[in-house]
Amino acid sequence: MTRLLTGLLFLLTLVAPAALAQDGRREAHARRHHLRFINRGDIFTLDLNQMSYMQDFRLTYAIREGLYSPTGPEWTPVPAGAFGVDVSQDKCVYTFHLRPEAKWSNGDPVTAKDYIFSWFRLLEDPGEYSYLFNCIKGARAYQQAFEKTHTSDRKTVGIEEVDALTLRVTLHQPLTYFLDLVAFPPFYPRNEASMRGFIIWDDPVKQSRVVGYRNQYTRPPDAVTNGPFNLVDWKFKRVLKLEKNPLYWDAKNVKLDAIDNIINDNVLSQYLQFEAKAADWISEVPADIAPELRARGVKELQSCTAFGTFFLTLYCKPNLPNSVMGGAKNPMADVRVRQALALSIDKSFVTERITRMGEAVATTYIPPGTLPGYTSLPGLPMDVKRAQQLLADAGFPGGQGFPKLPFLYNSENTTRAKVAQALQQQWKQNLGIDIEIEAIEGKIFRQRVSTKQYAIATVAWYGDYPDVSTFTDKYRANSLQNDSAWEVPEFDALLDAAAKEADPPTRFRILANAEGMINTQFPIIPIFHYVNAGLISDRVSGIKINPRNMIRWKEVDVTE
């Protein structure tokens, strides 16, 4: 297979259509500082309430900006929409001073009210990242009350406008990574006036309560943003076009004139575009070709260990969803079954035969060595005999009577297809069970997993900020990102204790115990820790492959 793919790459490179190169050169001369890049996949959403996928965040960093922005190899937060912050002696009150020169793309000034509006949208219309606001005084209680009555007193929440350019935020207790949070897109502002025409009302006639906003508010020509670039065109499944924002407060330091976010799910076609100079950067090189490119010594290929893990998510409720096998009894509600599935997997087969980029086999959820001072408790290695005994103890000796569960993966990801096939064979051989693989188109796959309409699925997680909680809090019982529907009071109690602990080493020990529950009770099965790989043209500066797999857009440039 490797020789065949390498041969195909060579032949396809020779016969690459001349039009690709000609179009790329023609556009490059027309606009000198014009970056064309291939994102991870199609954009799911640019609505801050709904987004959770890497490609959505990557583009959002180009068109929106928060109080702080992440920068550098460590993704350190630096002042952005705010020029500074005053922190109280007890480290619970943050007073942000907004830049008076910051403007929206329609010319409106960016004010404290824009942050307050956007943050309360996440509390009143909860999304997958609403839980991040729980660190703010009164935020969780407000969200719970609003869910019941659809009304609540905003004054009970520690988010207040001191004046148009001053925002004060009060936390429950000190949080060392709070500035990292405000540099993350869920904490970005939104321009309320520009969104009014897209309101979804609870009653279209009475218009008494805003339920949400139609996604059109995120699309051109209606998108009003405050980042270094404006979104000016969006051709479905083809390209999103961005142009430099002349009203951006730091426009003088933005090097690019334009960006094309190319949508292309075909692995070989992506590489052809790069070879023909019709694409300057492929943000994530798929495992179908990355090992071959590395073996060939392709100089444009960059890679590094990642702040992310590939894993299986397992649905843990007593009964499967009604859409899955009619809501039948769920064998994975039994921890012994989940352990059997995990311990019977040869993960080294995946990393050595499928991904082949030097990925480390994962026995823990959090990638080792990525958070200074933190060490995960040891995970469980492969143990087929123990797995077989666990399955028998759960009532399925030799796999007898085990239902044929569906195993989902997103169809455009050929690597996940190969992983699913490998695990299907291993479970059949080692446990005697049959699993049915089901390929689902990306957006439908995302919906199925996030709404918990599945049994087993291939997923991944990259840390959003440099703290253990970016991994562990995902599996709180009340988290909308808890795709497994795994609810363990002892786990939540550990997270609550860690949130109140002021001593960092003690806090890490508590969180290690919490992660240890994930690593042994297996609401998820970690398979490997990612290696990020990207193709970067030597014409491009300001992009370096890093553990977070993100970039600071205003530092990027392209020259011929």
KELUMBA-936783 format. One line per 8 residues: for each residue x, y, z of C-alpha. Coordinates in Angstrom, 2 decimals. Layout:
N
X,Y,Z  ...;
//
This chain:
560
0.00,0.00,0.00  2.83,2.39,0.90  4.64,1.75,-2.41  1.38,2.19,-4.33  0.58,5.49,-2.61  4.09,6.79,-3.10  3.87,5.89,-6.79  0.52,7.64,-7.11;
1.93,10.76,-5.49  4.82,10.76,-7.94  2.65,10.20,-11.00  0.03,12.71,-9.95  2.72,15.29,-9.33  3.92,14.81,-12.89  0.47,15.19,-14.39  -0.78,18.02,-12.18;
-2.98,20.24,-14.30  -1.11,23.26,-15.57  -4.17,25.36,-14.85  -3.60,24.98,-11.12  -0.14,26.46,-11.33  -1.19,29.15,-13.80  -4.15,30.24,-11.69  -1.98,30.26,-8.58;
0.72,32.40,-10.23  -1.83,34.76,-11.82  -3.53,35.43,-8.46  -0.19,35.76,-6.65  0.89,38.55,-9.01  -2.50,40.23,-8.68  -2.19,40.35,-4.87  1.37,39.98,-3.60;
0.64,39.21,0.06  -2.09,36.63,-0.51  -2.08,33.38,1.48  -3.95,30.31,0.26  -4.25,27.55,2.81  -6.10,24.27,3.12  -7.84,23.99,6.47  -8.48,20.77,8.33;
-11.82,20.32,6.59  -15.02,22.17,5.84  -16.12,24.84,8.30  -18.88,23.58,10.58  -19.87,26.92,12.11  -18.50,30.37,12.92  -21.12,30.96,15.62  -19.26,31.38,18.93;
-22.05,29.55,20.76  -21.80,26.46,18.60  -18.19,26.00,17.50  -15.94,23.29,18.91  -13.85,22.03,15.96  -10.25,22.92,15.15  -10.88,24.33,11.67  -13.58,26.67,12.99;
-11.32,28.05,15.71  -8.40,28.40,13.30  -10.42,30.69,11.03  -12.05,32.54,13.92  -8.65,33.71,15.16  -8.30,35.54,11.83  -11.62,37.39,11.88  -12.33,37.94,15.59;
-10.38,39.05,18.63  -10.89,39.02,22.39  -9.55,41.00,25.31  -6.31,39.04,24.98  -4.83,37.00,22.13  -2.61,33.92,22.27  0.88,34.21,20.81  4.24,32.46,20.62;
5.14,28.76,20.84  3.54,28.49,24.30  0.38,30.28,23.08  0.84,32.90,25.80  -1.98,35.47,26.17  -1.03,39.07,25.33  -3.17,42.25,25.34  -5.40,42.59,22.27;
-8.88,44.14,22.50  -7.81,45.33,25.94  -4.54,47.23,26.33  -4.21,46.11,29.95  -5.84,44.71,33.06  -5.83,45.48,36.78  -6.02,42.43,39.04  -7.17,42.74,42.65;
-4.94,41.67,45.53  -7.01,38.53,46.08  -6.72,37.78,42.31  -10.49,37.46,41.95  -11.35,40.77,40.27  -10.10,41.59,36.77  -10.67,45.10,35.43  -9.99,45.20,31.69;
-9.26,48.48,29.91  -10.46,48.35,26.30  -8.62,50.02,23.45  -10.45,53.20,22.40  -9.18,52.67,18.83  -10.69,49.16,18.53  -13.55,49.08,16.01  -15.93,46.65,14.41;
-15.70,46.09,10.69  -18.79,48.31,10.26  -17.08,51.21,12.07  -18.78,50.83,15.46  -16.49,51.09,18.50  -15.89,47.85,20.41  -17.25,48.44,23.92  -17.71,46.61,27.20;
-21.37,46.05,26.26  -20.22,43.92,23.29  -18.40,41.53,25.62  -21.28,41.44,28.08  -23.78,40.70,25.30  -21.65,37.89,23.88  -20.85,36.28,27.23  -24.47,36.26,28.34;
-25.40,34.63,25.02  -23.30,31.64,26.15  -25.16,31.57,29.48  -28.67,32.05,28.08  -28.24,29.87,24.98  -25.71,27.31,26.27  -23.12,25.89,23.92  -20.40,23.30,24.38;
-18.09,25.85,26.02  -20.59,27.53,28.34  -19.07,25.63,31.28  -15.90,27.76,30.96  -17.88,30.69,32.37  -18.56,28.80,35.63  -15.41,30.37,37.09  -17.20,33.75,37.06;
-19.14,34.62,40.19  -22.84,33.79,39.80  -22.55,32.57,36.20  -23.54,28.94,36.78  -26.47,29.89,39.05  -27.63,32.42,36.46  -27.53,29.82,33.68  -29.48,27.30,35.76;
-32.12,29.89,36.71  -32.45,31.11,33.14  -33.00,27.55,31.88  -35.99,27.24,34.22  -37.62,30.67,34.05  -36.01,32.33,30.97  -35.50,35.37,33.15  -32.87,36.18,35.73;
-31.05,39.10,37.29  -27.82,39.83,35.43  -26.61,41.87,38.38  -26.02,38.61,40.26  -23.24,37.73,37.81  -19.69,39.05,38.15  -19.69,40.66,34.68  -20.20,44.43,34.71;
-19.67,47.52,32.62  -17.77,50.16,34.58  -17.93,52.44,31.57  -17.93,52.02,27.78  -14.26,51.05,27.74  -13.92,49.29,31.10  -15.09,45.73,31.83  -14.94,44.26,35.33;
-15.05,40.50,35.91  -15.30,38.89,39.36  -14.33,35.24,39.84  -15.37,32.77,42.55  -11.74,32.15,43.42  -8.33,32.83,41.87  -7.78,31.17,38.50  -4.22,31.14,37.23;
-5.26,30.64,33.59  -8.09,33.19,33.38  -6.24,35.33,30.81  -5.83,32.17,28.70  -9.62,31.79,28.81  -10.36,35.34,27.68  -7.96,34.75,24.77  -10.15,31.82,23.65;
-13.01,32.45,21.12  -15.99,31.69,23.41  -14.94,34.82,25.36  -14.82,37.06,22.28  -17.27,39.98,21.83  -20.12,40.24,19.31  -21.80,43.23,17.71  -25.41,43.00,18.89;
-26.83,45.62,16.53  -25.65,43.72,13.45  -27.27,40.51,14.70  -30.78,41.83,15.37  -32.07,40.92,11.94  -31.22,37.25,12.59  -32.96,36.74,15.93  -34.86,33.50,16.51;
-37.79,34.38,18.78  -39.62,32.01,21.11  -42.82,33.49,19.66  -42.42,35.28,16.29  -45.52,37.36,16.98  -44.97,38.42,20.60  -41.16,38.48,20.29  -40.85,38.18,24.06;
-37.63,36.14,24.28  -34.57,35.59,22.11  -33.97,31.86,21.64  -30.91,32.20,19.42  -29.58,33.68,16.18  -29.57,32.31,12.63  -26.09,31.45,11.41  -26.38,34.02,8.63;
-25.02,36.59,11.10  -21.64,34.84,10.72  -21.65,34.89,6.90  -20.83,37.63,4.40  -22.08,40.19,3.71  -23.71,40.24,7.16  -20.76,39.19,9.34  -19.51,42.08,11.49;
-16.20,41.18,13.14  -13.28,42.86,14.90  -10.20,40.83,13.94  -7.30,41.55,11.60  -9.28,40.21,8.61  -12.83,40.49,7.30  -14.77,37.55,5.88  -15.85,38.77,2.43;
-16.95,35.63,0.59  -18.01,32.07,1.42  -18.49,29.63,-1.43  -20.00,26.43,-0.05  -17.48,23.55,0.03  -15.05,25.59,-2.06  -13.45,28.57,-0.36  -13.81,31.27,2.30;
-12.16,34.55,1.31  -10.75,37.02,3.81  -9.30,40.49,3.27  -7.26,42.69,5.55  -9.46,44.77,7.86  -8.47,48.45,7.45  -10.32,49.32,10.67  -8.42,46.83,12.84;
-6.61,48.69,15.65  -3.24,47.10,14.76  -3.70,47.03,10.96  -0.22,48.49,10.40  1.28,45.24,11.72  -0.92,42.91,9.64  1.24,41.69,6.79  -1.20,39.80,4.56;
-3.64,41.49,2.20  -5.88,38.47,1.76  -6.41,34.85,2.79  -8.17,32.05,0.96  -9.36,29.22,3.22  -9.60,26.44,0.63  -12.02,23.58,1.28  -10.64,20.34,-0.14;
-11.21,16.94,1.48  -9.31,14.97,-1.18  -5.86,14.11,0.20  -4.04,13.74,-3.12  -5.71,16.81,-4.58  -4.53,18.82,-1.56  -0.95,17.81,-2.21  -1.27,18.60,-5.91;
-2.49,22.09,-5.09  0.49,22.59,-2.81  2.94,21.28,-5.42  1.38,23.53,-8.08  1.71,26.55,-5.74  -2.05,26.97,-5.68  -1.87,26.44,-1.90  0.85,27.86,0.35;
0.08,25.92,3.50  -1.71,22.69,4.37  -2.55,23.09,8.05  -2.92,19.37,8.79  -1.34,16.83,6.45  -3.38,13.60,6.59  -1.78,10.32,7.64  -2.48,9.01,4.13;
0.52,10.93,2.79  2.46,12.47,5.72  4.68,9.40,6.38  5.58,9.10,2.68  6.45,12.79,2.51  8.63,12.44,5.60  10.36,9.37,4.15  11.05,11.30,0.93;
12.56,14.15,2.93  10.10,16.78,1.66  11.60,19.93,3.16  8.29,21.80,3.42  6.91,19.19,5.84  7.04,20.28,9.48  5.93,18.21,12.46  5.91,18.28,16.26;
4.27,16.50,19.17  0.78,17.80,19.85  -1.36,18.94,22.76  -4.03,16.50,21.65  -5.17,12.88,21.80  -7.06,10.60,19.42  -9.56,8.35,21.18  -12.81,6.45,20.98;
-15.85,7.84,22.75  -18.23,5.27,24.24  -21.87,5.97,25.11  -22.33,5.06,28.79  -26.06,5.38,29.60  -27.96,2.18,30.61  -29.87,2.23,27.34  -28.64,3.22,23.90;
-30.24,6.29,22.28  -33.58,5.57,20.60  -31.96,6.22,17.21  -29.40,3.47,17.90  -30.79,-0.06,17.88  -34.13,1.23,19.11  -32.82,2.25,22.51  -31.81,-1.31,23.43;
-29.94,-2.13,26.64  -26.42,-0.74,26.43  -23.66,-3.23,27.32  -21.16,-0.36,27.62  -23.00,0.95,30.67  -21.03,-1.80,32.44  -17.51,-0.57,33.17  -16.20,-4.12,32.67;
-17.31,-4.06,29.04  -15.62,-0.72,28.44  -12.45,-2.04,30.07  -12.59,-5.18,27.92  -12.90,-3.11,24.75  -9.94,-0.97,25.82  -7.58,-3.71,27.00  -8.07,-5.83,23.87;
-6.75,-3.12,21.49  -3.25,-3.29,20.04  -2.67,0.46,19.78  0.86,0.04,18.44  -0.67,-1.50,15.30  -2.45,1.81,14.70  0.64,3.98,15.18  3.06,1.68,13.34;
0.86,0.54,10.45  -1.66,3.36,9.92  -0.56,6.78,11.22  3.23,6.19,11.06  4.37,9.65,12.17  6.00,8.63,15.44  2.86,9.05,17.53  3.08,7.80,21.11;
0.63,5.05,22.06  -1.82,6.48,24.61  -2.72,4.87,27.91  -3.68,8.25,29.35  -6.06,10.96,28.16  -3.66,13.88,28.64  -0.50,13.85,26.48  2.50,13.25,28.80;
4.92,16.10,29.36  2.69,18.81,27.90  1.80,20.53,31.18  4.77,21.49,33.40  4.44,20.04,36.91  1.66,17.63,36.02  2.04,13.84,35.74  -0.80,11.48,34.89;
-1.28,8.32,36.94  -0.27,5.20,34.97  -2.88,3.96,32.53  -3.74,0.36,31.64  -1.76,-1.47,28.93  -3.05,-4.07,26.49  -4.04,-7.30,28.27  -6.15,-9.61,26.12;
-6.61,-12.33,28.75  -7.87,-9.85,31.29  -10.12,-8.29,28.65  -11.64,-11.67,27.86  -12.27,-12.35,31.55  -13.86,-8.94,32.06  -16.19,-9.50,29.11  -17.14,-12.93,30.49;
-17.75,-11.46,33.95  -20.08,-8.92,32.32  -22.16,-11.77,30.85  -20.65,-12.12,27.36  -18.22,-15.07,27.47  -16.35,-15.31,24.21  -18.52,-12.48,22.91  -21.70,-14.57,23.08;
-24.85,-12.45,23.13  -22.98,-9.18,22.57  -25.03,-6.86,20.32  -23.65,-5.67,16.99  -23.02,-2.06,17.98  -22.52,0.66,15.33  -19.05,2.24,15.19  -19.15,5.75,13.64;
-16.43,7.71,11.92  -16.51,10.82,9.69  -16.38,9.57,6.11  -13.97,12.18,4.70  -11.24,11.03,7.12  -9.62,8.01,5.51  -7.25,7.50,8.45  -10.16,7.05,10.83;
-11.68,4.58,8.38  -8.53,2.46,8.60  -8.46,2.73,12.40  -12.10,1.65,12.63  -11.43,-1.35,10.38  -8.37,-2.36,12.42  -10.25,-2.18,15.72  -13.22,-4.05,14.28;
-10.86,-6.91,13.38  -9.08,-6.83,16.74  -12.31,-6.97,18.74  -13.50,-9.86,16.60  -10.23,-11.76,17.04  -9.59,-10.96,20.72  -13.11,-10.82,22.17  -15.29,-12.62,19.63;
-17.61,-9.64,19.13  -18.89,-8.10,15.90  -19.00,-4.33,15.46  -20.65,-2.62,12.49  -18.65,0.24,10.98  -20.72,3.21,9.81  -19.27,6.11,7.77  -21.07,9.44,8.25;
-20.54,12.77,6.47  -18.67,15.24,8.66  -21.42,17.64,9.71  -23.87,14.82,10.39  -21.17,12.94,12.30  -20.55,15.99,14.49  -24.27,16.33,15.17  -24.65,12.64,15.99;
-21.79,12.66,18.47  -22.58,16.01,20.13  -26.25,15.06,20.57  -25.22,11.61,21.82  -26.90,9.64,19.03  -24.25,6.95,18.70  -22.70,3.95,20.48  -18.97,4.11,19.60;
-17.23,6.84,17.60  -13.73,8.02,16.67  -13.01,11.50,18.05  -10.13,13.67,19.27  -9.43,16.47,21.70  -6.86,19.26,21.71  -6.38,21.31,24.87  -7.82,24.80,24.58;
-5.69,26.41,27.32  -2.62,25.31,29.31  -4.25,23.56,32.24  -5.35,20.04,33.15  -8.97,21.20,33.40  -9.13,21.78,29.63  -9.18,17.96,29.40  -10.91,16.86,32.61;
-13.78,19.40,32.71  -15.02,18.08,29.37  -16.39,15.06,31.26  -18.30,16.81,34.02  -21.80,15.38,34.26  -23.36,18.72,33.21  -20.89,19.52,30.41  -22.40,19.69,26.93;
-19.05,18.35,25.69  -19.44,15.16,27.71  -20.28,13.14,24.59  -20.09,9.87,26.54  -22.94,10.81,28.89  -20.66,9.45,31.62  -21.86,10.65,35.00  -19.81,9.79,38.11;
-20.40,11.94,41.21  -16.94,11.08,42.60  -15.33,12.46,39.45  -17.25,15.73,39.65  -16.38,15.99,43.36  -12.68,15.78,42.52  -13.04,18.55,39.93  -14.90,20.70,42.47;
-12.16,20.10,45.05  -9.47,21.00,42.52  -11.29,24.23,41.61  -11.13,25.32,45.26  -7.53,24.25,45.87  -5.03,27.12,45.97  -1.87,25.01,46.26  -0.78,24.02,42.70;
0.92,20.67,43.53  -2.07,19.57,45.61  -4.45,20.67,42.89  -2.51,18.64,40.30  -2.67,15.54,42.53  -6.44,15.89,42.77  -6.77,16.31,39.00  -4.46,13.33,38.39;
-6.90,11.21,40.40  -9.77,12.57,38.32  -7.97,11.83,35.05  -7.13,8.40,36.46  -10.85,7.64,36.65  -11.19,8.43,32.94  -8.13,6.30,32.13  -9.46,3.25,34.00;
-13.26,3.51,33.74  -13.01,4.27,30.00  -15.85,6.58,29.00  -13.24,7.13,26.30  -10.43,4.86,25.07  -7.23,6.83,24.35  -5.48,5.38,21.27  -2.53,7.69,20.51;
-1.25,11.18,21.16  -1.14,13.28,18.02  1.83,14.47,16.04  0.96,17.67,14.19  2.18,17.77,10.58  1.84,20.60,8.08  3.19,21.56,4.67  4.50,25.13,4.58;
5.86,26.77,1.45  9.23,28.51,1.76  7.40,31.61,0.51  5.52,31.75,3.83  6.79,33.33,7.05  5.15,33.49,10.47  3.79,29.93,10.48  5.44,27.22,12.52;
3.85,23.88,13.39  3.24,23.87,17.14  1.55,21.67,19.79  -1.71,23.68,19.69  -1.79,23.60,15.87  -2.84,27.27,15.71  -1.19,30.43,14.39  -1.19,34.16,15.08;
-2.55,35.47,11.80  -1.20,38.99,11.82  2.37,37.65,11.94  1.94,35.63,8.72  3.23,36.79,5.34  3.70,35.42,1.82  6.29,36.66,-0.67  7.20,35.48,-4.16;
//
